[in-house]
Amino acid sequence: MSGYASELDRPGAQRGEYVEFVKKQLYPTLKAAADGNLKGGDADRLGVTFGGPIITEYEVVQALIQDVSLAGVGLMVVAVYMWAHLDGSVFLTLAGMFEIAISFPAAYFFYRVVMGLRYVSILQFLSVFVILGIGVDDIFVFFDTFRQATAATGRDSDLVLRLSYTYKHAGRAMLVTSFTSAAAFCSNLASAIPAVQVFGIFIAIMVVLNYIAVVSWFPACVAFWETRLLNKGGGGSKLGCCRSVPRPLAASKAFIQARAKAWCPRWHDAVATWSFKSYAEFLQRRRHHLLALAAALTLVACFFASQLPASSEVPKLFPPGHNVQRFIDWTQVRFADESLDCVSYTECAEVSKDILDEMGKSPPAPGLSPYIAGAGNGTANGTTGTGTGTGTGAIVPFTDQVGRCGINPGEAALDYSAWS
């Protein structure tokens, strides 16, 4: 790079400067070209695929950020339902969402510091969606049991007795479900795929920490809400956002019931008379038929599942049209049997020169750099066999790989000075 004597001159600062160049200049241009949005380009004529250690890592991080934003949408939807279920208490809703959210960084701390594991895979970020469902279930189980104890003994009864009843019933149930879930995820350690192994152990840690929080943090919040935010007379609240009976929900429920009775009286009467007791009576009468139906459906499903052919492809983490997946597929096909046994630029230059001589290719023109300093192992791919572009990684493999594909390295290489 300009301002450095060689690739060994202040490698940390040189790499940091190049990373910034990739993020701010190289990636946006190549991304626009890959999407067919490059100004002056013909999207119908030229297809662009790019990749390499630095630029692919950056692109994967961008995809993860997008996935986390989707998790944020899911959190908001769950938060609204949790607010409605937790007696309209904003305080308990925020406490429950905090409990779920804190499970991820706490699990990563335990995973990285206590266990000393440094391998991080994309699958670990998917654990956010899993712990969201498990955490909400535990909160609902605990609060519903506490509400049953309150309804049976009255809100003026001893809070310690009500919490003891909740721990005795809900605590045991949550312990069993959390333990079995953690054990099931730990079974992924038997897999030969490292990404699956770390995903299993990471989410098992999250489940255990979430259980610890739901039997310590959340009950403390419930006790604070019960003693400080609710009036002993019931119904009111010292904070308008924490009413024990949410008036907007009650009004909406009454409005919906009135409109349903006016529009569909028959269906309204049927729903009004339905109860779990009538459903239990139906199960009792039709138990033999339901068991036979379940067995028949199981046999049919097993038969059709056994007829499905096994997939011979490697599992893919990105959609087929995603640039990262195209780059992985393309490099696997193009360079499946190729490798360079070199570690420095001088050695790689000699190896690539020998390869070009064997193929009858001319080395790149002096004015066009065959490498990007500090870059390496990137590729450019065009449907016409020529094009401009680059990637990142070790230095000379870029020229070597482009040359092996029949592209003139002088046409495919990109000089860093053109971007500065």
C-alpha positions in Angstrom: 0.0 0.0 0.0 1.1 3.6 -0.5 3.2 4.8 2.4 4.4 1.4 3.4 7.7 -0.3 2.5 6.2 -3.8 2.2 3.3 -6.0 3.4 5.3 -6.6 6.6 5.7 -2.9 7.3 3.3 -2.0 10.2 0.9 -4.8 9.3 -1.7 -3.8 11.8 -2.0 -0.3 10.7 -1.8 -1.4 7.0 -4.6 -3.9 7.5 -6.8 -1.4 9.3 -6.4 1.2 6.5 -7.3 -1.4 4.0 -10.3 -2.6 5.9 -11.7 1.0 5.9 -11.0 1.1 2.2 -13.0 -2.1 1.6 -15.9 -0.9 3.7 -16.2 2.6 2.4 -15.1 2.4 -1.3 -14.6 -1.1 -2.6 -17.6 -2.9 -1.2 -20.2 -0.3 -2.2 -18.9 -0.3 -5.8 -18.7 -4.0 -6.1 -22.1 -4.4 -4.4 -23.7 -2.0 -6.9 -22.0 -3.9 -9.8 -23.3 -7.3 -8.4 -26.8 -5.9 -8.1 -26.6 -4.4 -11.7 -26.8 -0.8 -10.4 -23.4 0.3 -11.4 -23.6 3.6 -13.4 -22.8 3.1 -17.1 -22.8 -0.7 -16.7 -24.9 -3.2 -18.8 -26.5 -5.5 -16.3 -27.6 -7.8 -19.1 -24.1 -8.3 -20.4 -22.0 -8.5 -17.3 -22.5 -10.5 -14.1 -20.3 -9.7 -11.1 -19.4 -12.0 -8.2 -16.8 -10.9 -5.6 -15.5 -12.2 -2.3 -12.5 -12.7 -0.1 -11.6 -12.9 3.6 -12.1 -9.3 4.5 -14.9 -8.3 2.1 -16.9 -11.5 2.6 -16.6 -11.1 6.4 -18.0 -7.6 6.1 -20.8 -8.7 3.9 -21.7 -11.5 6.3 -21.8 -9.0 9.2 -24.2 -6.8 7.2 -26.5 -9.8 6.7 -26.4 -10.5 10.4 -27.3 -7.0 11.2 -30.3 -7.3 9.0 -31.3 -10.5 10.7 -31.0 -8.9 14.1 -33.2 -6.1 13.0 -35.9 -8.7 12.1 -35.4 -10.1 15.6 -36.2 -6.6 16.8 -39.5 -6.6 15.0 -40.3 -10.0 16.6 -39.4 -8.6 20.0 -41.8 -5.7 19.5 -44.7 -8.1 18.5 -43.9 -10.3 21.5 -43.7 -7.2 23.8 -47.2 -6.1 22.8 -48.7 -9.6 23.5 -46.7 -9.8 26.7 -48.1 -6.4 27.8 -51.7 -7.7 27.2 -51.0 -11.0 29.0 -49.2 -9.5 32.1 -52.3 -7.5 33.2 -51.3 -4.5 31.1 -48.2 -3.8 33.1 -45.5 -1.9 31.2 -43.1 -2.5 34.1 -43.4 -6.3 34.0 -43.2 -6.2 30.2 -40.0 -4.3 30.2 -38.6 -6.6 33.0 -39.5 -9.7 31.0 -38.0 -8.4 27.7 -34.8 -7.4 29.6 -34.5 -10.9 31.0 -34.7 -12.4 27.5 -32.4 -9.8 25.9 -29.7 -10.2 28.6 -29.5 -13.9 28.0 -27.5 -13.5 24.8 -24.6 -11.3 26.1 -24.5 -13.3 29.4 -24.3 -16.5 27.5 -21.6 -15.1 25.2 -19.5 -14.0 28.3 -19.8 -17.5 29.8 -19.0 -19.1 26.4 -16.0 -16.9 25.7 -14.5 -16.1 29.1 -15.4 -19.1 31.4 -15.3 -21.9 28.8 -12.6 -20.2 26.7 -14.2 -20.9 23.4 -13.4 -18.5 20.6 -15.1 -20.0 17.6 -18.2 -18.0 16.5 -20.5 -19.1 13.7 -23.5 -17.6 12.0 -25.8 -20.1 13.6 -25.1 -18.7 17.1 -26.9 -15.5 16.2 -30.0 -17.5 15.3 -30.2 -18.4 19.0 -31.8 -15.0 19.6 -35.0 -16.3 17.9 -35.0 -19.5 19.9 -34.4 -17.9 23.3 -37.2 -15.4 22.5 -39.8 -18.2 22.4 -38.4 -20.1 25.4 -38.0 -17.0 27.6 -41.5 -15.8 26.9 -43.0 -19.2 27.7 -41.2 -19.3 31.1 -42.5 -15.8 31.9 -46.0 -16.7 31.1 -45.9 -20.0 33.1 -44.5 -18.2 36.2 -46.9 -15.3 36.0 -50.0 -17.4 35.3 -49.2 -19.6 38.3 -48.7 -16.5 40.5 -52.0 -15.1 39.2 -53.8 -18.4 40.1 -52.3 -18.3 43.6 -53.5 -14.7 44.0 -57.0 -15.5 42.7 -57.2 -18.4 45.2 -56.0 -16.6 48.3 -56.7 -12.9 47.5 -54.4 -10.1 46.8 -54.3 -9.1 50.5 -52.8 -12.5 51.4 -49.2 -13.0 52.3 -47.0 -12.4 49.2 -44.4 -14.9 50.5 -47.0 -17.7 50.5 -48.1 -16.8 47.0 -44.5 -16.8 45.7 -43.8 -20.0 47.5 -46.8 -21.6 45.8 -45.6 -20.3 42.4 -42.1 -21.7 42.9 -43.4 -25.0 44.0 -45.5 -25.5 40.9 -44.1 -23.3 38.1 -40.5 -23.6 39.2 -40.5 -27.4 38.9 -42.2 -27.3 35.5 -39.8 -24.7 34.1 -36.8 -26.6 35.6 -37.8 -29.8 33.7 -38.5 -28.1 30.4 -35.3 -26.0 30.6 -33.2 -29.0 31.5 -34.6 -31.1 28.7 -34.2 -28.3 26.2 -30.6 -27.7 27.3 -29.8 -31.4 27.1 -31.3 -31.6 23.6 -29.2 -28.8 22.4 -26.1 -30.3 24.0 -26.6 -33.4 21.9 -25.4 -31.3 19.0 -21.9 -31.9 20.4 -22.0 -35.3 18.8 -22.1 -33.6 15.3 -18.9 -33.5 13.2 -19.7 -30.0 12.1 -18.1 -27.3 14.3 -20.8 -24.7 13.6 -23.5 -27.1 14.8 -21.4 -28.0 17.9 -20.9 -24.4 19.0 -24.5 -23.6 18.2 -25.7 -26.4 20.5 -23.5 -25.5 23.5 -24.1 -21.8 23.1 -27.9 -22.1 23.1 -27.8 -24.6 25.9 -26.0 -22.0 28.0 -28.6 -19.4 27.1 -31.4 -21.7 28.2 -29.8 -22.3 31.6 -29.1 -18.6 32.2 -32.6 -17.7 31.1 -34.0 -20.2 33.7 -31.8 -18.7 36.4 -33.1 -15.2 35.5 -36.8 -16.3 35.4 -36.6 -17.7 39.0 -34.6 -14.8 40.4 -34.9 -11.6 38.4 -38.5 -11.8 37.2 -40.0 -12.9 40.6 -38.2 -9.9 42.2 -39.8 -7.6 39.6 -43.2 -9.2 40.3 -42.8 -8.7 44.0 -41.8 -5.0 43.5 -44.7 -4.5 41.1 -47.1 -6.1 43.6 -46.0 -4.1 46.6 -45.0 -0.8 45.1 -46.9 -0.2 41.9 -50.3 -1.7 42.7 -52.9 -0.3 45.2 -53.9 -2.9 47.8 -57.5 -2.1 46.9 -57.0 -3.5 43.5 -57.9 -2.0 40.1 -55.9 1.2 40.4 -52.3 2.0 40.2 -49.7 4.5 41.4 -48.4 4.6 37.8 -50.9 4.9 35.0 -48.9 2.6 32.8 -49.1 -0.3 35.3 -52.9 -0.8 35.8 -53.8 -4.3 37.1 -56.9 -4.2 34.7 -55.9 -2.5 31.5 -58.9 -0.3 30.5 -58.1 -0.1 26.8 -58.1 -3.9 26.6 -61.3 -4.2 28.5 -63.0 -1.6 26.3 -61.7 -3.3 23.1 -62.9 -6.7 24.3 -66.4 -5.4 25.1 -66.6 -3.6 21.7 -65.6 -6.8 19.8 -68.1 -8.9 21.7 -70.9 -6.5 21.0 -70.1 -6.2 17.3 -69.8 -10.0 17.0 -73.1 -10.6 18.6 -74.8 -8.1 16.3 -73.2 -9.4 13.1 -73.1 -13.2 13.7 -75.4 -14.0 16.6 -75.3 -17.8 15.9 -71.5 -17.9 16.0 -71.4 -15.6 19.0 -73.7 -17.9 21.0 -71.6 -20.9 20.0 -68.4 -19.3 21.1 -70.0 -18.0 24.3 -71.2 -21.5 25.3 -67.9 -23.2 24.3 -65.7 -24.2 27.2 -62.8 -26.5 27.9 -65.2 -28.8 29.6 -67.1 -29.3 26.4 -63.8 -29.9 24.6 -62.8 -32.4 27.2 -66.1 -34.2 26.7 -65.5 -34.3 23.0 -62.0 -35.8 23.5 -63.5 -38.4 25.8 -66.2 -39.5 23.3 -63.9 -39.5 20.3 -60.6 -40.7 21.8 -60.5 -43.9 19.8 -61.2 -42.1 16.5 -58.6 -39.5 17.3 -55.9 -42.1 18.1 -56.6 -44.0 14.9 -56.5 -40.8 12.9 -53.1 -39.8 14.5 -51.7 -43.2 13.8 -52.8 -43.2 10.2 -51.4 -39.7 9.5 -48.1 -40.8 11.1 -47.8 -43.8 8.8 -48.7 -41.8 5.7 -46.2 -39.1 6.7 -43.4 -41.7 7.3 -44.1 -43.4 4.0 -43.8 -40.2 1.9 -40.8 -39.0 3.9 -39.0 -42.3 3.2 -39.6 -41.8 -0.6 -37.8 -38.4 -0.6 -34.2 -38.5 -2.0 -31.4 -37.4 0.3 -29.8 -34.1 -0.6 -26.3 -34.4 -2.1 -25.5 -30.7 -1.8 -23.5 -29.0 1.0 -25.9 -27.0 3.3 -26.2 -23.4 2.2 -26.4 -20.4 4.7 -27.4 -17.8 2.1 -30.1 -17.8 -0.7 -28.9 -18.9 -4.1 -28.9 -15.3 -5.5 -26.9 -13.8 -2.6 -23.4 -12.7 -3.6 -21.7 -14.7 -0.8 -23.4 -17.9 -1.8 -22.6 -17.3 -5.5 -19.0 -16.6 -4.6 -18.7 -19.8 -2.5 -20.4 -21.9 -5.2 -18.3 -20.4 -8.0 -14.9 -20.8 -6.2 -15.8 -24.4 -5.3 -16.4 -25.2 -9.0 -13.5 -23.2 -10.4 -10.8 -23.9 -7.9 -11.7 -27.2 -6.5 -8.4 -28.7 -7.4 -6.1 -25.6 -7.2 -4.0 -24.3 -4.4 -0.9 -22.2 -4.0 1.9 -23.3 -1.7 3.2 -19.9 -0.8 3.1 -17.6 2.2 4.8 -14.3 1.0 4.2 -12.1 -2.0 7.6 -13.0 -3.5 6.9 -16.8 -3.4 3.4 -16.3 -4.7 4.6 -14.1 -7.5 7.0 -16.8 -8.6 4.4 -19.5 -8.4 1.8 -17.5 -10.3 4.4 -16.6 -13.0 5.2 -20.3 -13.6 1.5 -21.0 -13.9 1.0 -18.2 -16.4 4.0 -19.4 -18.4 2.5 -22.9 -18.5 -0.8 -21.5 -19.8 0.9 -19.3 -22.3 -0.5 -16.2 -20.7 1.4 -12.9 -20.5 1.9 -11.3 -17.1 0.0 -8.1 -16.4 1.2 -4.8 -17.8 3.4 -2.7 -15.6 0.8 0.0 -15.2 -1.8 -2.5 -13.9 -1.0 -4.0 -10.5 -1.5 -7.8 -10.4 -2.4 -7.5 -6.8 -3.9 -5.3 -4.2 -1.5 -4.8 -1.3 -2.9 -6.5 1.8 -5.8 -7.9 -0.2 -5.6 -11.5 -1.6 -7.8 -14.3 -2.7 -10.5 -12.3 -4.4 -12.0 -12.9 -7.8 -13.8 -11.2 -10.6 -16.4 -13.0 -12.7 -18.1 -11.9 -15.8 -20.5 -13.6 -18.2 -18.4 -12.5 -21.1 -15.2 -13.8 -19.7 -13.8 -10.4 -19.0 -14.5 -7.6 -16.6 -13.1 -5.5 -13.8 -13.3 -6.2 -10.1 -11.4 -7.6 -7.3 -11.7 -9.2 -3.9 -9.6 -9.4 -0.8 -7.3 -11.9 0.7 -3.7 -13.1 0.1 -2.1 -11.1 -2.7 -1.2 -13.1 -5.8 -3.9 -15.8 -5.8 -6.2 -13.1 -7.2 -4.1 -12.9 -10.4 -3.5 -16.6 -10.4 -7.2 -17.5 -10.2 -8.3 -14.9 -12.7 -5.6 -16.2 -15.1 -6.7 -19.8 -14.7 -10.2 -18.8 -15.7 -9.0 -17.5 -19.0 -9.3 -13.8 -18.0 -6.4 -11.5 -18.7 -5.0 -10.6 -15.3 -4.1 -7.1 -16.6 -7.8 -6.6 -17.4 -9.1 -8.0 -14.1 -6.7 -6.6 -11.6 -7.5 -3.4 -9.9 -4.8 -1.0 -8.7 -5.3 0.4 -5.2 -4.0 3.8 -6.3 -7.0 4.2 -8.5 -9.2 4.4 -5.4 -7.1 6.7 -3.3 
